[in-house]
Amino acid sequence: MNTGISADSFSVTFHLPEADVRAVDGVSVQFQEGKITGLIGESGCGKSVLGLALLGLLPPYASTEGTLSLDGQVLTSALSRKKLGTEIGLIPQNPSDSLNPARTVMAQLQEALLPLRLSGKHRNEKARELLVSFGFSDPERILKAYPHELSGGMQQRVLCALGAACSPRWILADEPTKGLDRDLLVQVEDTLLSLKQYGVKSMVIITHDLPLAHALCDSLAVMYAGQILESGSGVLENPLHPYTRVFLDALPENGFQSIPGRAPRAGERLPGCPFAPRCPSATEQCRKKRPPAVSPEPGKIVRCFRYA
């Protein structure tokens, strides 16, 4: 039986009054069970939309093509929502926005634990155990607290506890470091690692934070303009796709080398490789035809005619 999460020629289109916008465009990718996979790319490339589709949380004005599967079972939106919390846990971005400011931590943990159908007493005990597992030495105080009474790092740990409440097989963390200052980044990394200690072995981390991806992920998938251009292990150490290379060159530690040209606008679909207009190695073939997925080395898949 196929295990893990997979997308096969999967697309998401938003039907807006002014135009149809394809945010995810024919993505085929495999997230392996027992591994942490990072989904990286620039803001607006479609990675969070792919995550919403996996969770069955796309808005009603979105339509999909192709398939998303879990262990070989095709995920419909209704089935994905049914599995949310029990099979797939979510750690959303921006803790201060994601936690309900009008409810205590206890109330929010109790709600997250409802699918387990525990008695009130056992839900309370489980909530305390969760907080201890995620590094809180004083769970009684935290349970009574409102989100605004907690630091950013503490809020992030509460979000992780919520995502892990029902012991899901998978965790999807959407931009877990977005909006956090540098002092909190190490705390977030440690908190995500504590999910493995809690028993969650399989994770998809959607991020633009490459140091976080490098520290946590076993493999990466690089997304650009709604497409996966490169995926596998060793992506940061040995990037093969021209986009991956210039994306890494644009990092502060590599000198902020700007990428020439511009990314395709929302809804703009190119017939060939979406990076072709900005790629220094592009040929006429690249501009007219979408490159096939090839494996130029073990454990790596790239969509580029240079390797076809």
N, C-alpha and C positions, 0 to 999 in steps of 0.2 A: 504494500500500500504506500502511496505517495504521502510523505509526512512533510509538514511545513506549510508555509503560506506561499502561494504562487499567483502571479498575474499572467494572463495569456492574451496578447493583443488587446489590452484593456485601455479604454478611452473614457473620459468624462467630458461632457459638453454642457456648459451653462447656457440656457436659452434666455437671453436678456432682451429687453425691449429694443435696444439699439442694434444688437447683433448676437449671433451665436458665438460663444467663446469656448474653444476646446482647450481645457486646462491640463488634461492628461491625454497623451496622443500615442496610442498603440504600444503601451508599455508591456513588456514581457520580462519578468524578473522572478527569482526564487529567493525566499527568505528561509534559511535552513533552521530546522528545529534544533534546540540546544546551543544556538549561536546568537551573538549580538551583532545585528546588521545595522549599519548606519546608512541612512538615505540623505545624501548631502546635495547641495546646490544653492544657487543664488536665490534671494527672496523672489517669489512670484514664479518659480520654475514648475510648480505643481506638486511638490512633495507633500505638503499638508493636505491637499485635495485628495491625493492617493490614500493618505491615512484616513480621512473622513469616509471615503468609499469603503475601505476595509471595515470600518466600524458601523457601516450602515447609517451614517449621519449626514449624507448629502442633502441639500435643500430640495424641495419639490420641483424646482425649475431646472434641475440637472437630470440628464439622461446618460446612460452608460452603454458601451459596446464591449464585446469580449467578455472574459470571465475573470473573477477572483475566486480562489479556492483555498480551503483549509483542509489539509489531509486528503486531498482529492475530491472533497465535497464542494460543489459550487455554492458560493455565498451570494444569496440574494440580500437585498437591503433588510428585509424582515428577519432573515436568519442571522445576519450579522448583529442586528440589535438584540436578538435573543441571546447571542453568545457574549455580548458585551458585559464585562464584569466577571463572568464565570469562566469562559474560555480565553477571552482577550480583555485585559485590563488597560485602562487609559490613564496616562499621566499628561494632562493638558499643559499648555504653556501659560506663563504669567500667573503664578500662584495667587497674587493679590486680586486678580480678576476672576480666577477659576473657583476659588472658595467663596461660599455664600457668606457675606459679611454680617448677616442678621441671624446666623445660626452658630451654635457652639460646635467645637470640634467633635464632641460626643454625638450630637445630633446628626452631623454629616457622616460620621463613621457608622452609626447605627443604620442609616439609610443605605449606605454602600453594602452593608452586611445582610440586607433583607433577602437576597436570593438564596442564602444558606438556610433560611427558615429556622433560625435558632430562637429559643425563648429569649425574653427580654434580659434575663439574668445572664445567659450565655453570650448574648450579643455584647453586653457591657464588659464581660470578662475578655471576650475576643478583641474588643476595641482597646483595652488596656494592654493586652499582649502585643497587638500591632504596634502601638506607640513605643513600647520597650524594644521591640525588634528593630525599630528605625531610630534608635539612639536616644530616646527620651528617658531620662532618669527619674523624672517626676510626672508620670502619666496622669495622675489625678488632677494636677493643676492644669495641664494642657487640655484635658478633656473638657474642663469647665470654661476654657478660654474661647474668645472670639478671634477670628483671623487677625484683626488689626492689633491684637495684643501680642502677636508673635513676630519674630524677626523674619526676614525673607528666607533665610536658610531653614528655619523651623517650619514655615509654611510649605516649603518645597518637600520636606520630609513628611508632612501631613498628607500632601498630595500623593506621594509614593505609597503611604499606608492605605489611602483610599483606593488607589489602583490595584494594590495587592490584596485587598480585603478578602476576596473570595478565592484566593490562591489560584489565579488563572494560570494557564499554561504559557500564555504569551502576554507581554507588556508592550504597548505602543507608547513611547514618550515623544510628545510633539514639542520640539524646541524647548527642552527643559532648562536651558540657560538664557533664553531670550529675556532681555530687560534686566538681567541681574548684573551687579557690579563684579569686578574681578575677585573681590574678597570672598564672594559666595561660590565661585566656580568649583573650587576644591571640595567644598561641602556637597555640592550637587553631584560631583563625580563619586564621592564616597557613598552618598545616599543611593545612587543608582547601582553601585556595586553591592550594596546591602540587599538589594532585591535578589541577587543570586544566592546570598546566604539565606534569604527567606524561602528560597525554593523555586524562584522564577528563573528558569534557565534560558528561555527564548525571548529575545527582545528585538524590536525595531525602533531605532532612535532617529527621529527626523531632526536634522540640525544643520546649521551653517557654521557651527563651532568646530573647526577641524582639530584643535588640540583635544577637545572632548572626544571626538570620534576616534582619534588616534589612540587615546588612552583606554577606551572602553570596547571598541568594536573589533570583531573577528574578521569582518568583511565590510565592504562599502558598495553602494550603488550611487553613481553620479548622475544627477538629473539636470537637464537643460531644456528649456522651452517645451516642457511636457513629455520629454522622452528620456529614457535611460541610455546614456551613451557609453558607459563603462561600468562594470561590476566585477566583484570578486575580492580576493585577498591581495594584499600588497599594493593597493591602489595608490596610497600616499607615498610609498617608498619607490614605486616604479610605475608612474602614470604612463599609459599608452595613448589614450585619445588626446588629440591636440587641445580640446577644451579643458580636459583635466589638468593638463600641464600649465596652461595660462591661468586657470583658476587658482592653482597653487602659487604661481608666480605673483599673483595679485595680493597675497597675504602680507601683512605688515613685516613679518620676519624675513620675507623675500624681497622687500623693497617697494611694496605697493606698485608693482608694474601693471599699468592699466591694460585692459583688454581692448584692442581697437574695435571700432564700429559699435553697434548697438544690438541688444537682444531683440528677437522678434516681438512686435507689439502683441497685446492680448488679442487673441482671435486670428492673428496672422499665421497662416500655415504655408510653409515652403515645400516645394515638391521633393527636394533632396534632403541632405543632412541639414538640420536647423542651424548648425554652427558654421556652415559653409561660407556665408557672407563675411564672417570675421576670421576665418581660418587662413593662416599664411600658406598652408599646404593644399588648399582646396583646388580641385580640377573641375572641368566642366561636368564630368560625371557626378561629382559630389553635389553640384547645384541642381541636377536634374533627377537624381534617383536616390532613394533612401538606402543607405548602406545596410548590408545584411549583418546579423549578429555572428561573429566568428570568435574562435578561441585560439589566439596566437600563442598562448602559453597556458600550462595547467592552472586551473582555478581562476581564470580570467576570461571575461566575455567583453568584447568591444564592438561597437558599430562604427566602423571606419574602413574605407576602401583601401587604405594603406596596408591593411592586414588581410583583405579578402583574397 
